[in-house]
Amino acid sequence: MRPGLMVGLVGLLGACSFDLAAVRAELTPRAANDLGCKANKLDFEEIKAPLAPSNVRVTGCGKKNEYSLVEGRWTPVRRSQQSN
């Protein structure tokens, strides 16, 4: 099974955790471009909220974005904010 498909299936379940390694592989090129940061400088963190799908926060180079899996694609929820 392809990693993107696996992440999509996990995302549909909402309450379940992501396979963060698969998420990292799939989301790194997008996040590196969005943050203007090299891939090896990015940190990934799953964000969970009760009764809501999990999101992933990516930080790097003093910036952060939050992404949500929408219709099988990683979509920014919050774009390029300065990280604290």
C-alpha positions, 0 to 999 in steps of 0.5 A: 500500500502506498504511504499516501493512501495509508495516511489518507485511510488513517486520516479518515479515522480521525481519532487514530494517530498518523504514521508520522514517518509516512506523513513526514515523507509525504509532507516534507517537500511541501513544507520545505517549500512553504517555509523556505527551509531545508528538509533536514531542518524541519520538525513534525508534530501531530496535533490532536483535538477531541472529536476533530481530525488530527493535524500536523504542525511543521516547524523550521527556520523560525517559522511554522505551518499547520496542515490538515489532510483534506480529500487526500491532500495536505492543506495548510490550516495556518500558514507561515507564522513565526515560531516562538 
